[in-house]
Amino acid sequence: MPRGQAIPLWPAGAPGLDSASPAFNPTITPYPLESPQPHGAVIVCPGGGYAGRAPHEGQPIAEMLNAQGVSSFVLDYRVAPYRHPWPLGDAQRALRWVRHHAGQWRIDPQRVGILGFSAGGHLAGSAATHWDEGQAEATDPIDRQPCRPNAAVLCYAVLSFEKFRHTGSMSNLLGPNPPDELRRSLSCELQVNAATPPTFLWHTAADPGVPVENSLMFASALSAHQVPFALHVYPRGRHGLGLAPDEPYVATWATLCGQWLAELGWTVKP
């Protein structure tokens, strides 16, 4: 599979493909390391309010992760007019897909994580709190793989659909005035439990788009369930910074994330 070439997650067409128009078949784009050593992989979910996918939160992040010593994959998941459950299904399929193909890139299938920005962070947080062990009897061998991420990286993420929600992301994903039960089931901080994977979070305290409380509440839930986490809150910075090339202090998040992944034993020398 060529590096940087988008591959359909479902070659014959995704479930629910015809539920919105124009139809969009989700893809995954590999950025694997050329390493003989087993190592980790991270699936990247760009943000965009569940209305789009920001380019600066895709390929540049995959290349940063490569420089940190992990393979990476950019997920082009479905956004509005597609609604839940299709984006989450895309993320779950991506996790299964990477595990199924792990051997060809020397990826350790027990070190497959997910990273997301903003609404992509909500998708990553949802994948970290809604997962299964795979369907042992499935005809498609990819569906036999578990979809639990072994780690999550949540970057100025939309994590709550409660008081501190980002209304645009919620409406794009769930429609106007979603039922309370559905809204709460996709408020990630309410779904954390002891099986939620280790998580790295970063946010800026001044974020005007997605309140920092999203990350604070998720971290608090992780702490309550004794799940390992790292939380970095920077005092300044707008929403949607990505690698933050114009904010040197905030840009340290990438190095810190790489060190965190190394601490988990995921990285190899690129």
N, C-alpha and C positions, 0 to 999 in steps of 0.2 A: 504494500500500500504506500503510494508516494507521499512524502512529507508535504504538508500544506495543501493537500487536495481533499476537498469535502467529500464525504462518503455518506450515503443515506443510511440512517439507523435501521430503517425497514426498507430493504430494496424493492419490495413489492407494494410499498405504500403503508404509511403509519395507520394504526387504529384511529378512527375519528377524523381521518384526512378530509372527508367530505362534509365535516360539520361546520365549516366556515368557507367563505369565498373572499379572495382567491385562495385556492388550496396551497398549502405549504408543507412539504415533506421534510421533517427535521434531519439535520446532518451533523456529523462529527468530523473534525479536521485534525489529523494527527500531527504532533510535533514531538516525535520520539527521540530519545537520546540514542546515540550509537555507543552502547556500553556492553561489555561482556558480563558485567556484574548485575545481579538482581537489584532492583531499585524501585522506588515509588513512582506513582503517576497521579496527576491532578487534572480533573476535568474543569474547564473554565466556562463560567456562565456570565456573559456580559450583561450589564444592566440596560435599562431603557423603559422602566415603568410598565412592563408587560405590554408595551406598544411597539417596541423596536429593540435592537441589539446594538449597543454602542461599539463601533470598531476599535476605539482606543482601549477598550476593556476586553479585547479578544486576543488577536495575534501578539501584540506587544507583551501581554501578560504571559502567554504561552512561552515566548522567547525568554522572558525574565526567569520563569520557572526552570527552563532548560539550563540557564546560566547558574541556577542554584543547585543543579544536579538531579532534577527529576524530569521524567517525560511528562508531556502535557497534551491536552486535547481540547479544542474549542468546540463547544456545543452551540449550534444554532437551533434553539428550541422554538416552539410555537408561541406566538404572542397574539394579542387581540387582532382580529375578532375571535380567534380561538380562546376558549376559557377553560377553567379547571374542569376535568383532571388532566387535560392533554399536556400542558407544560411539565407537570410533575411526572407524568408517564414518560416524557422524553428524557428527563434527567435520570429516572430509574433505568430506562433502557440503555442510556450511555454508560452507566456504571456496570451493568451486566455486559455490555459490548466490550468494554476495555478488559474486563476480567476474562472474557471468552478468548480474546486475542492476545492476552498478556504474554504468552510464551514466545511469540515471534519478536517481541521487543525486550525480552528479559525483564519484564515488569513483574514484581512480586504481587500476586493477586490479593494478598492480605494487606497491601499498602496502596490502595486506590482511594483517592480522596476527591473532594469537590470544593470549588472556590467560586464565589459569586460576588458581584457588585450590585448594590442598590436592589432593584427588583430581582436581578440575578442572584443576589444574596438571599432573597426570600426563597427563591427556587432551591438554592443550595441548603438553606436551613430547613426547608420542607423535606428535602431528600434525606437530611440527617435525622429527621424525626418521624418520617413515614417510610418504612422499608419492609422488605420481607426476605426470606431465605431462598427465594426462587421456587420454581414449580418443577419438582423432580420428574414428573411424567410429561412435561411439555414436549411437543413435537419439535419446536425450534430450540436448538441447544443453547442459544443465548438466554432464553427465558428460564433455563435451569440454574442460572447463576444468581447468587444473592445480589441485592441492590443496596445493601447497607454501605455507606461510605466509611472508610476507616479513619478519616479525619475530615474536618470541614474548615474552610477559611472564609470568613464572612466580612466583607469590606463595605463599610457604611451601608449596612444591609437593612432593607425593609424586613422586619421580623415579626411585628405585631400588627394585627388588624383591630386592636382595641383603642385605647385613648390616644396613643402616640402613633397611630397608623398614618401611612401615606395613602390618602384617599384615591388618588389616580391609579396607583398600582392595584389597589383592592378592587376598584370598579372594573378595570380592564380584565382582571383575572376572574372575578366572581359575578360581575354584572352589578347594576344599581340595586341598592338595598338588599344585600344578600341575607339569607336567614342567619340568625344568631349562631346556631349550631355549626353551620358551615364556616362562618367567620372565625369562630373560636377554634375550630379544628385546624385552621390554617394560620392561627396565631402561634408562631413557632415556640415562643417562650412558654406557652401553656402545654406543649407537647413533649418537653424535655423529660427524660427519665434516665435511669442509671445506665441504659444501653446506648444512649446518645454518644456519638464518637467525640474524641478530643477535638477541641475547637480553638482556632485563632481568630480573634476579632479585632478590627480597628475601625475607628470613627473619629470625626472631629467634633469637639464640643459645640462648635459654632455652626454646624451643618444646618442650613436653613430649609433644606428639602426633606430630609429624613431625620427626625430627632434622635439625638444620641441615646435617649432612653431605650430605643430598640436594642442596641448592643448591651446596655447596662442590664436590662431585664433578662436578656438571654443568658448573660454571664452569671447573673444571680441565680437563675434556675440551674445552670450547670453546677454552680457551687453547692446548691442545696442537695443535689444528687451525687455529689462527689465525683463529678466528671472533670478530668483535667482540662484546663483552658488557659489561654493567654489573652489579655485584654489591653489594648493600647488606645488611649484617648488623647488626641492632639488638641491643643487649645484653639487653634485657628485653622481655617481652610473651608472652602466652599464644597458643595456636593459634587460628586462625579469626577474626582481628581484622577482616578486611575493610578498610574505610576507617580503622579504628582511631580512632574519634571520642573515646575516653577515654584515648588514649595520644598526646599531641601530638607527641612526638618521632617515634614510629613512623609517625604520619599523614603525615609528610613524604614518604613513598614515592610518594604520588599526584602531588605536584608534581615530584619527581625523574623519575617516569615520563613526565609530560608534557614535561619539558625534553628527555628522551632522545628521545621521538618527534619533537619539534621539530628536534632535531639531525639526525634522519634525513630531515627534509623532509616530514613527514607532516601537519603541522598547518596550520590556517588560523585566522584570528581568528573566534571564534564569534559 
